[in-house]
Amino acid sequence: MIQGIALAQLETRRFSYMRQQLACDRARHLVKTLAALVLVMSFGVPAVSQEASAPDGSSAEMKQIFDADQADREVNMAAMTPAQRMDWFSKIGPRDAERLKQVMDLISRGVLHTGEDFDEAAFVFHAW
């Protein structure tokens, strides 16, 4: 019986030790996760000075190019005959090339700043 009590005490101590180890492992994991979160957030959030130097709005020139590009694509291709489609492609190709040059010029001059600017530029590039 004494041996049974000693064995039960040993099991209780071992269980208590395992519980403590588990709690320490969880705490270490929590600290690592929080440290990683703080690190990611510190690089992901722009400083106030960076926000102040950002432009106020999107490029009106890019918006105009984008609107012209989309207007050229507002056609019902399914309703066109093959000859009409060929005619449409022959007209749209040079206009797409000109818009592509215009967007490249805007990019090289650093005119595009906002997400909307680059989203519209991507649509123009998508035609190629």
N, C-alpha and C positions, 0 to 999 in steps of 0.2 A: 504494500500500500504506500509506503514511504517513497518507494521508487516511482510509483504512479504519480504522486504529488510532485516529485522533482521533475518528472518528465513533462507534466502539465505546466509547471512554472517555466521550464525551458522553452516550451512551445509558445507560451505567452510572451516571453522576452523576445523570441525570434519574430513573432508576429508584430510586436511593438517596433522592433528594429526595422522590419520590412516596411511598416507604415511610415516610419520616419524617413526612410530612404525614398519612398514614393513621394512624400511631401516635398523633400529636398529636390528631387528630380522635377517635379511640377513647378516649383519655385524657380529653379534654374531655367526651365523652358519658358516660363512667363517673363523672366527678366530678359532673356535673349530675344523673345518676340517683341517686347516693348522697345528694346534698344534698336532693333531692326526697323520698327515702325517710326521711331523718332528720327533715325538716320534717313529713311526714305522721305519722310515729310519735310525734313530740313532741306533736302535737295529739290523737292518737288514744288515748294512754295516760293514764288519769286519775292525778292526783297522789295521794299517800298520804292527804292530808287529805280529799280528796273521797271516797275509798273508806271512810275511817273514819266519815264522816257518813252514809253510805248505810244504809238500814234493813236489818235482819237477814233478814227473810223476806217472803214474799208475804202479801197481805191475806186473812185467813180469811173476811171478809165477802164479798170478791169471789169467792173459791172457792165459797162457798155459793150465790151467785147463779148462777155458771157451772154448777154441778152441777144446779141446778134447771132451768136453761135446757136443758141437754143431756138431762135426764130427760124433759122434755116432747117431745123430738124422737126418742125411741127408740120409734117406731111404724113399722109396716110399711104405708106408704101404698098400696102395690100391692095389699095384701089388703083394703083398705077399699072399701066401696061409695061412690058419690058422696055419698050422704046422710051417711055416717059421716065422710067428709072435710070436708064443710061443718060438721058438728057440731064436729069437731076444731079447724078454723080459728076457729070462733066462740068456742071456749074458750081457745085459745092466744093469740089476739090481745090480750085484756086482760092476761093474765099477762106477755106480752112487753112491753107498754107499762109495766107496773109495774116490771119488771126494768130496763128502759131508764132510768126515772126514778131507780132506786136506783144504777145505775152512774154516771149524770150527777152524782148527789149525792156519790158517792165521789170522782169526779174533781174536783169543785169544792172538796171538803174536803182534797184532796191526800193521800188515803189510798193511792192506787195508786203503787207505786214500782218494782217489779221488772218484768222483761220478761214474766214469767208473768202478772202482774196485767193488763198491757195486752193480752196475747194473749187472755186470758179475756174482757176487756171488748170486744175486737173481735168475738169470737164472739157476744156479746149484741147488739151493734150490727148484726151481719150479718143478723139476722132482719128488720131494717127495710130 
